[in-house]
Amino acid sequence: MGDREYLNILAWESVHADVGTLAGQIEASGYKPDLILGIGQGGIIPSTLLYFALPEARFRIVYPKASDPGAVEPPSDVAGRRVLLADDLAITGDSLLEVKNTIAALGPAEIRTACLYASTGYAGLDYLVRNLDPMERIVFPWYCGVDVDGVRVYKYKERFGKHEPVR
């Protein structure tokens, strides 16, 4: 399993609760995004749930170009708007930073970032539910399924593309 010692397989209920925590942090800060941009692949589901928790904002999905050569271009109507970038997990923060820089060039009034979880020591987020334990490998419910042999966890093959079972 590499440098991670244990799998933390999250239940859907945990994800929903953590999105609620994230939405509460955003509301408590007084920030009212005009647009939530979910970062694909992993951030699609958490950002969709966040959109339902903050329904005043519009919602789109964007993809870092480094991860998907056919990536959808960011919306062109971000100029002058308050933008919230949302993702599931920040390990290095590369995807988040790439999208943030792309959006910043389009002239938004403000950009803030939100993530459910991040590697310990990653400090580039405005809103975060929690830092991961250094020995923890988090598995979201959309990356696994239950079959007759129990829980089957999938990983990205070459990071993006088809999934293959880990166990």
N, C-alpha and C positions, 0 to 999 in steps of 0.2 A: 504494500500500500504506500510505499514511499516514506516520506518523512512524517506522515500523520499516523498516530498510533490507534485511533479508534474512530468509528463511524458514528455520527449522531444523525440518525434518520428521523427527520422531522415529520410530524403529523400535520395534516391540513389545518387542524384546530390551532396548532402552535403558530403556523404562518398567519392565519387570520388574526390571532391575538397580537402578534408582533406588528402586523400592518396597522392595527388599531393603536398600538403604542406609538408607532412612527407618525401616524396622522395626528395623534394627541400632541406630540412634540411640535409638529408644524403649526397646529392651531394655537398652542400655548405661546409660541414665539411671535405670533401676530402676522406671520408671513401668509399672504394670500396669493398663491400662484395663479397666473392666467392660463398657463399651459403646463401640463405634466408630460414630460418626455420619458417614456420607458425605454431602457436600454436592452435591446435584444442580444442575445437569446434569453438568458436567465432572468432578466428583469421584466419580461413581458407580463407574467402573472402577478408578481408583487405590485407593479405599477398600475395594472388594471384594478386590483383591489384598492389601491390607494386612491385612484380616480373615483371609485364608488364612495370612499370615505370623505373625499373632498370634491363634491359634485359641481362646485362652481367653476372649476377649471376645465379647460378643454384637454384632450388627450390624444397623443400620438406615440407611435413606436419608432425608434431610430436604431440603426445598427452602426457600430464602428466599422469603418472601411477596412481596417486591418483584419477583421474577423470574417468579413463577407464581401468578396469582390463585387457582388451584385447588390450591394447595400442600398437601401432606400435613402434617398437624400433627405436631409432634415427639412422640416417645413420652412417655407420662405417667409412666413408671417410672424416671426419671433421679434422683430424690431420693436423696441419700446415696451415689450411685455416682460412680466415676471415669470421666469421659467424654473421649474423644478425638475431636475434630472433624477430618475429613480432606477435603482438596480437591486438585485437580490444580494450580491456578495462582492465585496471589494478585497481582493487578495493583494494585487500590486497597484490597483487603481488605474492601470493603463487604459482600459476601455472607457472608463468614466472621464479621464483626463482628455482623451482624444475627442470624445463627443462634446465635452465642455468647451474645448478650444474651438471646435467647429461652430458651435452655437454662439460663442462669444463674438466671433467674427461677423455675425449677422445682426449685432447691435441690440441685444435685449436690454431692458432696463436693469434687470438683476437676474443672476443665476444662482440657485442653491442646489445642493446635492443631498440625496437621501438614500440610505441603504439599510437593509435589514441587518446585515452582519458584515464584519470586516476583520481582517487579520490584526492580531495584536500589534500595536505600534503604528498602524495606518491611521493618520490623523487628518486626511483631506476631505472630511465630510461635515456638512452642516447638521445633518440629522442621522442618528445611528441607534439601532436598538441595542446591540451589544457587540463587543469584540469576541472573537473566537479564542478558545483555549489553544495554546500553541500546538497541542497534540491532537486537536480535533479536526476531523474532516466532516463537514456538514453535507447532508444529502437532503435535497428538497423533495417533496412528494411528487413533483413533476419529473423527477429523474429516477423514479423507481416504481415498481409495481409489485403486487402480491400474486404469487402463483402457488402451485401445489407444493413447491419446495420452500416456501416462505417468501421473504422479501428478496427481490432481485433488484440490485442497484445497477444503473447504467451510467457509463461515462462517455464523454465525447471521444470519438475516434478522430485523431488529429485535431483536437479541440472543437472544431465545428464540422457538422456533417452527420453521418449515421452514428447511432448509438450502439454500443456493444455491452453485454453484461459483464459486471465486475465479479459478482458472485451469485 
